[in-house]
Amino acid sequence: MYEYKVNVITENINHANIFNIYIRLIGTNGQSYHSCICNHKGLVPFYKGAVSFSVSSSTSLGKLLMIELELQKQPDPSCTEDSWFLSKVQVNSPEGDIYNFPAYQWIDDRKIYLREATALKDSEDIHHLSGKSRKKELKQRKEHYRWDVYLEGIPHCVEADSPLCLPSEVRFSFTKNIQMRFNAVTGMIWLNLEKWSNCKDNWTSMTYINEVFDSSRTDISDRVQKLWRTDAFFGYQFLNGVNPMMIQRCTVLPENLPVTDDMVFPTGRWTLEDEMRKGNIFLCDYKLLGGVKTNVIDDKKQYLAAPLVLLHRTDDDELMPIAIQLKQKPAEDNPIFLPTDSEYDWLTAKIFVRGADFNMHQLNVHLLRTHLLAEVFAVSLLRNVPKVHPLYKLLIPHTRYTLHINSLARQLLVSDDGVFTKFAASGGKGMITIMKRAQSSLTYSSLCIPDDIAERGLDSVPNFYYRDDGLRLWDIIHRFVQGLLKHYYKSDAEVREDSELQSWIENIFERGFLLQDSTGIPNHFSTVAEVVKFVTMVIFTCSGQHSAVNSGQYDYGAWMPNTPTSLQRPPPTKKGTTSEETMLQTFPDISTTVNGMSTMWLLSKHSTDFVPLGHYPEEHFTEEIPCKWIRAFQEDLKHLSKDIKTRNKSLDIPYTYLDPAVVENSVAL
């Protein structure tokens, strides 16, 4: 008789129901007896830790391939839960071999199979039982994770009417679920904003706005309040605010921005031609917002500019705005605003730019380019790549909670009665227009920060911390991905022959990029290098890029004048018509303001079960070489974090959003 020592590791959970759980070991030479997991009292332990027991077989099972688990719930009216969260199973064979079977999922009243942890591509998984299990798993996953079309013309999503319709393995943990519910309900209360939440009045003074802002401040939001009127801070935010994706070097003036040297350089010290040649002129063009149908909030029409902003890098290495045109088409009623204009003409123009930036940031930079793409990457992975595949093991931690948070967003933020729909200038039909336009402008190179920075001509811009930290983070991720994937793919031919890998990228090209070759997204992989770059982009998008455009929302948006979600007056059509009074009338009303504040606070707040980039509490890899690369990855991230913290000590406004210590592994918020 052969005895196999089995260790079952479970997570700490909030119930202790009575189950019968049966296990069978399956190896290359046969199967073990069907055995019940239990302790000395005949019950399965449901507390954090491991339980050990033996499974017998009349013959050696050979190399273990998988285990079969079956849960049978005992009738008990007091039990409200019918599943059990299993971390992993470890088996010691009579021959002295140790086998690991990662699970990290809820086990319900059905039979499941767990594969041995060694990562295997399809071509390496040659035993007939393994191949059969692989195909069965993908068939089940394609039933559990179906594609859906939320809006025509944007990336597809998982089919789920609500988060509760998702498989349990991709839903929030108990802790995360409770905290998100708590935050959503009490955000207004926590920020002391509830007394203003239904007030439809306009702001009557800056002092009144400050009274609301005082309810909950951060160190950076305090700096924002002090600096928001200044040109230097206005320019700084294009580099290191929550939307560093709009600015680009300007080498030729747009035809629809008829500025002259006399307008922007009245002292005659510089010329546009010379400064463009030196790389000192920059442009932010919000053309995607042109002609968008705007929202109606509380029976009041809202307004959204589609500005062009020209900026100049000064001798002091500051980025200063030198011209703002609020609509795309030059016209007599579309003046070009200049720093030499009256105080409120110039400030009002900048406010309209900040309002445009909020809407562009939320729909294009944040929602489309991180949340929706992360969902496409995740659903394609779940549908096309089995758990035993090295790509699955590498990427599954970077999909944690993404399907759940996106399902919540469709339910609570961008639905017909969602917060964004109700309180943003582009809510409703405008949102659909902007997202479709943004989708058509989406390119592979713009998702890869080294390519994106080069294409935008921003390699040498000083004080650009998003670029500096982002490029280092990209390199660290790339080195990790390259080392790990080259362990599994020894040649380009192995990439071309991996049908599961090819199905993954084909599905992404079809469902995420809508079969558009113009995006530059590959529809198949031919080389190891192509796979490494694409997977690097996926991890960077789901972690660093999302953190860069998400985590600072409350820092930069809590002080509403700096980030208005909507504006109640149209852009001025003539100079000399603005004042503090017209500015206050232009701002969103009080209810719209505080709802925007509470939403940005919620979306910026880490949960208590936050997992930093490079931390893998779920051990999907067990082989020595991949584990070595994971350790090296973690060390590189520690060094980057230390360097960022050291640099930030000398900055007036620290840039923290790409510090690996605060970057989450996945789009989980």
C-alpha positions in Angstrom: 0.0 0.0 0.0 1.3 3.5 -1.0 0.6 6.4 1.4 0.5 10.0 0.1 0.7 12.7 2.7 -1.7 15.5 1.8 -1.7 19.0 3.2 -4.7 21.2 2.6 -4.1 24.9 3.0 -7.2 27.1 3.5 -7.9 30.7 4.0 -9.4 32.3 7.1 -13.1 32.7 6.4 -16.1 33.9 8.3 -18.1 30.7 8.6 -17.5 27.1 9.6 -20.1 25.0 7.8 -20.0 21.2 7.8 -19.0 19.7 4.5 -17.9 16.3 3.3 -15.0 16.9 0.9 -13.6 14.1 -1.1 -10.2 13.9 -2.8 -8.6 11.7 -5.4 -5.0 11.8 -6.6 -4.4 11.2 -10.3 -1.1 10.3 -11.7 0.6 9.0 -14.8 0.1 5.4 -13.5 -3.4 5.6 -12.1 -5.7 7.0 -9.5 -5.9 6.8 -5.7 -8.9 5.8 -3.7 -11.7 8.3 -3.2 -10.9 9.7 0.3 -12.8 12.1 2.6 -10.9 15.1 4.0 -11.7 15.4 7.8 -10.0 15.9 11.1 -10.3 13.8 14.2 -13.9 15.0 14.9 -14.9 14.2 11.4 -15.2 17.8 10.3 -13.3 19.8 7.7 -11.3 22.7 9.4 -12.3 26.1 8.1 -9.7 28.2 9.7 -6.5 29.6 8.3 -3.7 27.1 8.2 -3.2 23.5 7.0 -4.7 20.1 7.8 -2.7 17.0 7.0 -4.0 13.5 6.2 -3.1 10.5 4.1 -4.5 9.1 0.9 -3.9 5.5 0.0 -3.3 3.7 -3.2 -2.6 0.0 -3.9 0.1 1.0 -6.5 2.4 3.9 -7.1 0.6 6.6 -9.0 3.7 7.7 -10.8 4.1 11.4 -11.5 1.1 13.3 -10.1 -0.8 15.2 -12.7 -3.9 16.5 -10.9 -6.3 16.1 -8.0 -10.0 15.7 -8.0 -12.0 17.5 -5.3 -15.7 17.2 -4.6 -17.6 19.1 -1.9 -20.9 17.7 -0.5 -22.7 20.0 1.9 -24.3 18.5 5.0 -28.0 19.5 5.4 -28.0 22.2 8.0 -30.7 25.0 7.9 -28.5 27.3 9.9 -25.8 27.3 7.2 -25.9 30.3 4.8 -22.7 29.6 2.9 -22.3 26.6 0.5 -18.7 27.0 -0.5 -15.2 26.8 0.8 -12.2 28.9 -0.1 -9.2 26.7 -0.8 -5.7 28.1 -1.2 -3.7 25.1 -2.3 -3.0 21.4 -1.8 0.5 20.0 -1.3 1.2 16.3 -1.7 4.3 14.4 -0.5 4.7 11.1 -2.5 6.1 7.9 -1.1 9.0 8.4 -3.5 9.9 11.7 -1.7 8.6 14.1 -4.4 6.6 17.2 -3.4 3.7 18.3 -5.6 1.8 21.6 -5.4 -1.7 22.2 -6.6 -2.7 25.9 -6.5 -6.4 26.6 -6.2 -7.1 30.1 -4.8 -10.8 29.7 -5.4 -14.1 28.9 -3.9 -15.0 25.3 -4.0 -18.8 24.6 -4.2 -20.9 21.5 -4.5 -19.4 20.3 -7.7 -16.4 18.3 -8.8 -13.3 20.2 -9.7 -9.8 19.3 -10.9 -6.6 21.1 -9.8 -3.5 20.8 -12.0 0.0 20.3 -10.6 1.7 23.7 -10.4 4.5 23.1 -12.9 3.8 25.5 -15.7 3.2 23.8 -19.0 2.4 25.0 -22.5 0.0 22.8 -24.5 2.8 21.2 -26.5 4.5 20.0 -23.2 1.3 18.7 -21.6 1.4 15.4 -23.4 -0.4 12.9 -21.1 -3.9 12.1 -22.4 -5.5 12.9 -19.0 -3.8 16.3 -18.9 -4.8 17.2 -22.4 -8.4 16.2 -21.7 -8.4 18.3 -18.5 -7.0 21.3 -20.3 -9.7 21.2 -23.0 -12.5 20.7 -20.5 -11.3 23.6 -18.4 -11.3 26.0 -21.3 -14.7 24.8 -22.4 -16.1 25.5 -18.9 -14.4 28.9 -18.8 -15.9 30.0 -22.1 -19.3 29.2 -20.6 -18.6 31.1 -17.4 -16.9 34.1 -19.1 -18.9 35.3 -22.1 -18.3 38.4 -24.1 -20.8 41.2 -24.1 -21.1 44.5 -25.9 -21.9 47.3 -23.5 -21.6 50.0 -26.1 -21.0 49.6 -29.8 -17.6 51.0 -30.8 -15.7 50.5 -27.6 -13.9 47.4 -26.1 -16.2 44.5 -25.2 -16.7 43.4 -21.7 -17.7 40.3 -19.6 -21.4 39.3 -19.7 -22.7 40.1 -16.2 -25.8 42.1 -15.2 -24.2 42.8 -11.8 -21.0 41.8 -9.9 -23.1 39.0 -8.3 -23.5 37.4 -11.7 -19.7 36.9 -12.0 -18.0 33.6 -11.0 -16.9 33.8 -7.4 -13.2 33.4 -8.2 -13.1 37.0 -9.7 -15.4 38.8 -7.2 -14.2 40.9 -4.4 -13.1 39.3 -1.2 -15.4 39.6 1.8 -13.2 42.4 3.2 -13.1 44.3 -0.1 -16.8 43.9 -0.6 -17.7 45.2 2.8 -15.3 48.1 2.5 -16.6 49.2 -0.9 -20.2 49.1 0.3 -19.2 51.1 3.4 -17.4 53.7 1.3 -20.1 54.1 -1.2 -22.7 54.7 1.4 -20.8 56.8 3.8 -18.4 58.8 1.5 -20.5 62.0 1.9 -20.7 61.5 5.6 -16.9 60.7 5.9 -16.1 63.9 4.0 -18.8 65.9 6.0 -20.5 66.7 2.7 -23.9 65.2 3.2 -25.6 68.6 4.1 -24.7 69.9 0.7 -25.4 66.8 -1.4 -28.9 67.9 -2.6 -28.2 71.7 -2.8 -28.8 72.9 -6.3 -27.6 76.5 -5.6 -24.7 78.1 -7.3 -21.6 79.1 -5.4 -21.7 82.6 -4.0 -18.1 83.1 -2.9 -14.7 81.4 -2.9 -14.9 81.4 0.9 -18.0 79.2 0.6 -16.1 76.8 -1.6 -13.3 76.7 0.8 -15.7 75.9 3.7 -16.7 72.7 1.8 -13.1 71.9 0.8 -12.1 72.1 4.5 -14.1 68.9 5.2 -11.3 66.6 4.1 -7.9 67.7 2.8 -4.7 66.0 1.7 -1.2 67.5 1.7 -1.3 67.7 -2.1 -4.9 69.1 -2.2 -3.7 71.9 0.1 -1.0 72.8 -2.4 -3.5 72.6 -5.2 -5.8 75.1 -3.4 -2.9 77.5 -2.9 -1.5 77.2 -6.5 -4.4 76.6 -8.8 -4.6 80.1 -10.1 -0.9 80.2 -11.1 0.3 79.6 -14.6 3.3 77.5 -13.4 1.0 75.0 -11.6 -1.4 74.9 -14.5 1.5 73.8 -16.7 2.9 71.5 -14.1 -0.3 69.4 -14.1 0.1 68.4 -17.8 3.2 66.6 -16.7 2.6 65.3 -13.2 -1.1 65.6 -12.5 -3.6 62.8 -13.1 -3.6 63.3 -16.8 0.0 63.4 -18.2 -1.2 62.0 -21.5 -2.3 65.1 -23.4 0.8 67.1 -23.8 3.1 66.8 -26.8 5.9 68.8 -28.3 4.8 71.2 -31.0 6.9 71.5 -34.1 4.4 73.1 -36.4 1.5 75.3 -35.2 -1.9 73.8 -35.9 -3.7 75.5 -38.8 -6.7 76.1 -36.5 -4.7 78.0 -33.9 -3.7 81.3 -35.5 -1.3 82.7 -32.9 1.5 85.1 -33.7 4.8 86.0 -32.1 3.3 89.4 -31.0 0.5 87.6 -29.2 2.5 85.1 -27.2 5.9 86.9 -26.9 5.0 90.6 -26.7 8.4 91.6 -25.4 10.0 90.2 -28.6 12.5 88.1 -26.6 11.6 84.9 -28.4 9.9 83.8 -31.6 7.6 80.8 -32.1 9.7 79.4 -34.9 13.0 79.5 -32.9 11.4 78.1 -29.7 9.7 75.3 -31.7 13.0 74.4 -33.3 14.6 74.3 -29.8 11.8 72.0 -28.5 10.4 74.5 -26.1 6.8 74.8 -27.4 4.1 72.2 -26.4 0.5 71.7 -27.3 -2.5 70.1 -25.7 -5.3 69.5 -28.1 -8.8 68.4 -26.9 -10.2 68.0 -30.3 -12.0 64.7 -29.3 -14.4 66.9 -27.3 -15.4 69.1 -30.2 -19.1 69.3 -30.9 -20.0 66.8 -28.1 -23.6 67.0 -26.9 -23.4 68.1 -23.3 -25.4 67.1 -20.3 -28.3 68.7 -18.6 -28.0 68.7 -14.8 -30.9 69.8 -12.6 -32.6 71.2 -15.7 -29.6 73.4 -16.5 -27.6 72.9 -19.7 -23.9 72.2 -19.1 -20.9 73.3 -21.2 -17.7 71.6 -22.3 -14.9 73.3 -24.2 -12.7 71.6 -26.8 -9.6 73.8 -26.3 -6.1 74.0 -27.8 -3.5 75.0 -25.3 0.0 76.3 -26.2 2.7 76.1 -23.6 6.3 77.4 -23.4 9.2 76.0 -21.6 11.0 78.9 -19.9 14.6 79.4 -19.1 13.7 78.4 -15.5 12.4 75.0 -16.8 8.8 75.9 -16.0 6.1 75.0 -18.4 3.9 78.1 -18.9 0.7 78.5 -20.9 1.0 81.2 -23.5 -2.3 80.9 -25.5 -5.7 79.2 -25.0 -8.3 78.8 -27.7 -11.5 77.3 -26.2 -13.1 76.0 -29.4 -11.5 74.2 -32.3 -12.6 76.4 -35.2 -11.0 79.9 -35.3 -13.7 82.6 -35.4 -14.4 86.1 -34.2 -16.5 84.7 -31.3 -13.7 82.3 -30.4 -10.9 84.6 -29.1 -7.4 83.4 -28.2 -6.9 84.1 -24.6 -3.5 85.2 -23.4 -1.7 85.7 -20.1 -1.7 89.5 -20.8 -5.5 89.5 -20.8 -7.5 90.5 -17.7 -7.2 88.4 -14.6 -10.6 86.7 -15.0 -10.5 86.3 -18.8 -7.3 84.3 -18.4 -8.4 82.4 -15.3 -11.8 81.5 -16.9 -10.0 80.2 -20.0 -7.8 78.0 -17.8 -10.9 76.8 -15.8 -12.5 75.6 -19.1 -9.3 73.8 -20.0 -9.4 72.0 -16.6 -13.0 71.1 -17.1 -12.2 69.6 -20.5 -9.2 67.8 -19.0 -11.4 66.2 -16.4 -13.8 64.8 -18.9 -11.0 63.6 -21.3 -9.1 62.1 -18.4 -12.1 60.1 -17.0 -13.4 58.7 -20.3 -10.3 58.2 -22.4 -7.2 58.1 -20.2 -8.7 56.4 -17.2 -11.8 54.4 -18.2 -10.9 53.3 -21.7 -7.1 53.0 -21.5 -6.9 51.2 -18.2 -10.2 49.8 -16.9 -11.7 48.6 -20.2 -8.5 47.3 -21.7 -7.6 45.5 -18.5 -11.0 43.8 -18.6 -10.3 42.7 -22.2 -6.9 41.3 -21.2 -8.5 39.5 -18.3 -11.5 38.0 -20.1 -9.4 36.8 -23.0 -7.0 35.2 -20.5 -9.8 33.4 -18.7 -11.4 32.2 -21.9 -8.3 31.1 -23.8 -5.5 30.2 -21.4 -5.7 27.3 -18.9 -4.4 27.7 -15.3 -1.4 25.5 -15.9 -0.1 27.7 -18.7 2.9 30.0 -17.8 1.1 33.1 -19.2 -1.9 32.5 -17.0 0.3 32.1 -13.9 2.1 35.3 -14.8 -0.9 37.5 -15.5 -3.7 36.3 -13.3 -2.5 38.3 -10.3 -2.8 41.4 -12.5 -6.5 40.8 -13.2 -7.5 40.7 -9.5 -10.9 42.3 -8.9 -10.9 44.0 -12.4 -14.1 42.3 -13.6 -15.9 43.1 -10.4 -14.8 46.8 -10.3 -15.7 47.3 -13.9 -19.1 45.7 -13.4 -19.7 48.1 -10.5 -18.6 51.0 -12.7 -21.1 50.1 -15.4 -23.8 49.8 -12.7 -23.0 52.9 -10.6 -20.9 55.3 -12.6 -21.7 55.3 -16.3 -25.2 53.8 -16.3 -28.3 55.9 -17.1 -28.5 57.0 -13.4 -24.8 56.6 -12.6 -22.8 59.3 -10.9 -20.8 60.2 -13.9 -23.9 60.4 -16.1 -25.6 62.6 -13.6 -22.8 65.0 -12.6 -20.3 65.3 -15.5 -20.6 67.7 -18.5 -20.1 64.8 -20.9 -22.5 62.4 -19.1 -25.1 60.7 -21.3 -24.8 60.9 -25.1 -21.6 63.0 -24.9 -19.9 60.2 -23.1 -20.7 57.7 -25.9 -19.4 60.1 -28.5 -16.1 60.8 -26.7 -15.5 57.1 -26.0 -16.0 56.1 -29.6 -13.7 58.9 -30.8 -11.1 57.9 -28.2 -11.3 54.2 -29.3 -10.6 55.3 -32.9 -7.5 57.1 -31.7 -6.2 54.2 -29.6 -2.8 52.8 -30.7 -0.4 50.2 -29.4 2.5 52.7 -29.2 0.4 55.0 -27.0 0.1 52.2 -24.5 3.8 51.5 -24.3 5.4 54.4 -22.3 8.8 54.4 -24.0 7.2 54.6 -27.5 4.6 57.1 -26.3 7.1 59.5 -24.7 9.2 59.4 -27.9 6.2 59.9 -30.2 5.1 62.9 -28.1 8.6 64.4 -28.2 8.9 64.5 -24.4 12.2 62.8 -23.9 14.0 65.9 -22.6 11.3 67.8 -20.8 12.6 68.7 -17.2 10.7 67.8 -14.0 8.5 65.2 -15.8 8.3 62.6 -13.0 5.5 60.5 -14.6 8.0 59.9 -17.5 11.0 59.3 -15.2 9.3 56.9 -12.9 7.2 55.3 -15.6 10.2 54.5 -17.8 12.1 52.9 -15.0 9.0 50.9 -13.9 8.5 49.8 -17.5 12.1 48.6 -17.7 11.8 46.7 -14.5 8.6 45.0 -15.6 10.1 44.2 -19.0 13.2 42.7 -17.5 11.1 40.5 -15.3 8.7 39.4 -18.1 11.6 38.7 -20.5 13.5 36.6 -18.0 10.4 34.6 -17.0 9.0 34.0 -20.5 12.3 33.1 -22.1 12.5 30.3 -19.6 9.3 28.8 -21.2 9.8 29.9 -24.8 13.2 28.9 -26.0 12.6 29.9 -29.6 10.3 32.0 -31.8 9.0 28.8 -33.2 7.6 27.8 -29.8 5.6 31.1 -29.8 4.1 30.5 -33.2 3.1 26.9 -32.2 1.4 27.9 -29.0 -2.3 27.9 -30.0 -3.5 29.1 -26.6 -1.2 32.1 -26.6 -2.3 32.9 -30.1 -5.9 32.6 -29.2 -5.3 35.1 -26.3 -3.9 37.8 -28.6 -6.4 37.1 -31.4 -9.3 37.6 -28.9 -7.8 40.8 -27.6 -7.3 42.2 -31.1 -10.9 41.3 -31.9 -12.7 42.3 -28.7 -10.5 45.1 -27.4 -9.3 46.7 -30.6 -12.2 45.8 -32.8 -10.1 44.2 -35.6 -8.5 47.6 -36.4 -5.1 47.1 -37.9 -4.5 50.8 -37.7 -4.0 50.5 -33.9 -0.8 48.6 -34.4 -1.9 45.9 -32.0 -0.7 42.5 -33.1 -3.3 39.9 -34.0 -0.8 37.1 -33.6 2.7 36.6 -32.2 5.7 35.6 -34.3 8.6 36.1 -31.8 9.4 35.9 -28.2 10.3 39.6 -28.2 6.8 40.5 -29.4 5.2 38.5 -26.6 7.5 40.0 -24.0 6.7 43.6 -25.1 2.9 43.0 -25.2 2.8 41.3 -21.8 5.0 44.1 -20.4 2.4 46.6 -21.7 -0.4 44.5 -20.1 1.2 44.5 -16.7 2.2 48.2 -16.9 -1.3 49.2 -18.0 -3.0 47.2 -15.2 -0.6 48.4 -12.5 1.5 51.5 -13.0 -0.5 53.3 -15.6 -3.7 52.8 -13.7 -2.1 54.1 -10.5 -0.7 57.2 -12.4 -4.2 58.2 -13.7 -6.3 57.1 -10.8 -4.6 57.5 -7.4 -4.3 61.3 -7.5 -7.9 62.0 -8.4 -8.8 63.4 -5.0 -5.5 65.1 -4.5 -6.0 67.2 -7.6 -9.8 67.2 -7.7 -10.9 67.9 -4.1 -10.4 71.6 -4.7 -13.2 71.9 -7.3 -12.0 75.1 -9.1 -9.0 73.1 -10.2 -11.0 70.2 -11.6 -14.6 71.1 -12.3 -16.6 68.1 -13.5 -19.0 70.3 -15.4 -19.5 74.0 -16.1 -22.8 75.9 -16.2 -22.0 78.8 -18.5 -20.7 78.7 -22.1 -17.1 79.6 -22.9 -16.7 83.4 -23.2 -17.0 84.6 -26.8 -15.6 88.0 -26.2 -12.8 89.3 -24.0 -13.6 91.7 -21.1 -16.8 89.9 -20.1 -15.6 87.9 -17.1 -15.4 88.6 -13.4 -15.3 86.7 -10.1 -19.1 86.7 -10.2 -19.2 85.1 -13.7 -16.6 82.6 -12.7 -18.7 81.5 -9.7 -21.7 81.2 -12.0 -19.7 79.1 -14.4 -18.6 76.6 -11.7 -20.8 73.5 -11.2 -23.5 73.9 -8.6 -23.0 72.8 -5.0 -24.6 69.3 -5.4 -22.6 68.5 -8.5 -19.4 69.7 -6.8 -19.8 67.5 -3.6 -20.9 64.5 -5.6 -17.8 64.8 -7.7 -15.6 65.2 -4.6 -17.1 62.1 -2.9 -16.7 60.0 -6.0 -13.1 61.0 -6.6 -12.4 60.3 -2.9 -13.9 56.8 -3.2 -11.9 56.0 -6.4 -8.6 57.2 -4.9 -8.9 55.2 -1.7 -6.9 52.0 -1.3 -8.8 49.1 0.3 -7.4 47.2 3.3 -6.6 44.2 1.1 -4.5 46.2 -1.4 -1.8 44.1 -3.0 1.3 46.1 -4.1 2.9 45.6 -7.5 5.2 42.5 -7.5 3.6 40.9 -4.4 2.1 37.5 -5.2 0.4 36.1 -2.1 -1.1 33.4 -4.3 1.8 31.2 -5.3 1.1 30.1 -8.9 4.7 29.5 -9.8 6.7 26.9 -7.9 9.7 26.2 -10.1 13.0 27.7 -9.0 13.8 29.8 -12.1 10.4 31.6 -12.2 10.6 32.1 -8.4 14.1 33.6 -8.9 12.8 36.1 -11.4 10.0 37.0 -9.1 12.5 37.7 -6.3 14.6 39.8 -8.6 11.5 41.7 -9.7 10.6 42.5 -6.1 14.2 43.7 -5.3 14.2 46.0 -8.4 10.8 47.5 -7.3 12.2 48.1 -3.8 15.1 50.0 -5.2 12.8 52.1 -7.4 10.6 52.8 -4.5 13.5 54.0 -2.4 14.8 56.3 -5.1 11.4 57.9 -5.6 11.0 58.5 -1.9 14.4 60.1 -1.7 13.7 62.4 -4.7 10.3 63.4 -3.3 11.9 64.8 -0.2 13.3 67.6 -2.2 10.1 68.4 -4.2 7.5 71.0 -3.3 4.9 68.7 -4.7 6.0 65.0 -4.3 5.1 62.7 -7.2 4.1 59.4 -5.6 1.7 57.7 -8.0 4.4 55.4 -9.6 6.1 54.4 -6.4 5.8 50.6 -6.4 4.9 50.6 -2.8 1.6 52.3 -3.6 1.0 50.9 -7.1 -1.6 48.1 -7.0 -1.0 44.8 -8.9 -4.2 45.2 -10.8 -7.1 47.5 -11.8 -8.9 46.9 -8.5 -10.4 50.3 -7.8 
